[in-house]
Amino acid sequence: QRHIDNALKINALYATSSWSLPEEACKEKVILTQLHSETRAKLAALQGVNHSLYSEINSLHLPEVLALVGRRHGQGELYVALRSSIAGVITTVNRKQCLRQQRAYFRAKI
């Protein structure tokens, strides 16, 4: 019931604001519920769902999502999110380009 009440409060807050869009209320609810590990776990248990949210996010969007988690929920939640999504983050790294940059950096140091 508490989660439903929170969602309704967000809807009411954004409904009274003349500058907000319905999408902003939806985004806020996702940020507060799905991008917070403890809240997401409670909601998943209520719904009988047991899989990682981060496995469903396109790996190209993960850095932006992780930055959002860090800004809105703090370092502890960022660590949990990063731990859950590290495989997806690694796939976005251009290994060859990274090695070229390291090589150029160390050559410049010499």
C-alpha positions as CSV (number, residue, x, y, z in Angstrom):
1,Q,0.0,0.0,0.0
2,R,2.9,2.3,0.8
3,H,4.3,2.0,-2.8
4,I,0.9,2.7,-4.3
5,D,0.5,5.8,-2.0
6,N,4.0,7.0,-3.1
7,A,3.1,6.6,-6.8
8,L,-0.1,8.5,-6.3
9,K,1.8,11.3,-4.5
10,I,4.1,11.6,-7.5
11,N,1.2,11.7,-9.9
12,A,-0.5,14.4,-7.9
13,L,2.7,16.5,-7.6
14,Y,3.3,16.4,-11.4
15,A,-0.4,16.9,-12.2
16,T,-0.4,20.2,-10.3
17,S,2.7,21.5,-12.0
18,S,2.0,23.5,-15.1
19,W,5.4,22.8,-16.6
20,S,5.6,19.0,-16.2
21,L,4.7,16.3,-18.6
22,P,3.1,12.9,-17.8
23,E,6.4,11.3,-18.9
24,E,8.2,13.1,-16.1
25,A,6.0,11.5,-13.5
26,C,6.6,8.1,-15.0
27,K,10.4,8.8,-15.0
28,E,10.3,9.9,-11.4
29,K,8.5,6.7,-10.4
30,V,11.0,4.5,-12.2
31,I,13.9,6.4,-10.6
32,L,12.4,6.0,-7.1
33,T,11.3,2.4,-7.4
34,Q,13.2,0.4,-10.0
35,L,16.6,2.1,-9.6
36,H,16.7,1.6,-5.9
37,S,17.7,-1.9,-5.0
38,E,15.8,-2.3,-1.7
39,T,12.5,-0.9,-3.1
40,R,12.9,-2.9,-6.3
41,A,13.4,-6.1,-4.3
42,K,10.3,-5.5,-2.2
43,L,8.2,-4.8,-5.3
44,A,9.6,-7.8,-7.1
45,A,8.8,-10.0,-4.1
46,L,5.2,-8.7,-4.1
47,Q,4.9,-9.5,-7.8
48,G,6.8,-12.8,-7.7
49,V,9.5,-11.6,-10.1
50,N,13.1,-12.7,-9.5
51,H,15.5,-11.3,-12.1
52,S,17.9,-8.4,-12.6
53,L,16.6,-5.2,-14.0
54,Y,20.0,-4.4,-15.3
55,S,20.1,-7.4,-17.6
56,E,17.2,-5.9,-19.5
57,I,18.8,-2.5,-20.1
58,N,20.7,-1.9,-23.3
59,S,24.4,-1.9,-22.5
60,L,24.8,1.4,-24.4
61,H,22.4,3.1,-21.9
62,L,23.9,1.6,-18.8
63,P,26.5,4.4,-18.1
64,E,23.7,6.9,-18.2
65,V,21.5,4.8,-15.9
66,L,24.3,4.2,-13.5
67,A,25.1,7.9,-13.4
68,L,21.4,8.6,-12.6
69,V,21.5,6.0,-9.8
70,G,24.6,7.6,-8.3
71,R,23.1,11.1,-8.5
72,R,19.7,10.2,-7.0
73,H,20.4,7.4,-4.6
74,G,24.1,7.8,-3.6
75,Q,27.2,5.8,-3.7
76,G,25.9,2.7,-1.9
77,E,23.1,2.2,-4.5
78,L,25.6,3.0,-7.3
79,Y,27.8,0.1,-6.0
80,V,24.9,-2.3,-5.9
81,A,23.8,-1.2,-9.4
82,L,27.4,-1.5,-10.8
83,R,27.8,-4.9,-9.2
84,S,24.6,-6.1,-10.9
85,S,25.4,-4.7,-14.3
86,I,29.2,-5.0,-14.6
87,A,29.0,-7.5,-17.5
88,G,27.0,-5.1,-19.5
89,V,29.3,-2.2,-18.7
90,I,32.3,-4.2,-19.8
91,T,30.8,-4.9,-23.2
92,T,30.6,-1.2,-23.9
93,V,34.3,-0.7,-23.6
94,N,36.2,-0.4,-26.8
95,R,39.2,-2.5,-25.9
96,K,41.3,-1.7,-28.9
97,Q,40.7,2.1,-28.4
98,C,41.5,1.8,-24.7
99,L,44.8,0.0,-25.4
100,R,45.7,2.7,-28.0
101,Q,45.0,5.5,-25.5
102,Q,47.1,3.7,-22.8
103,R,50.0,3.2,-25.3
104,A,49.9,6.9,-26.3
105,Y,49.8,8.0,-22.7
106,F,52.8,5.9,-21.7
107,R,54.7,7.0,-24.8
108,A,54.1,10.6,-23.9
109,K,55.4,9.9,-20.4
110,I,58.7,8.5,-21.7
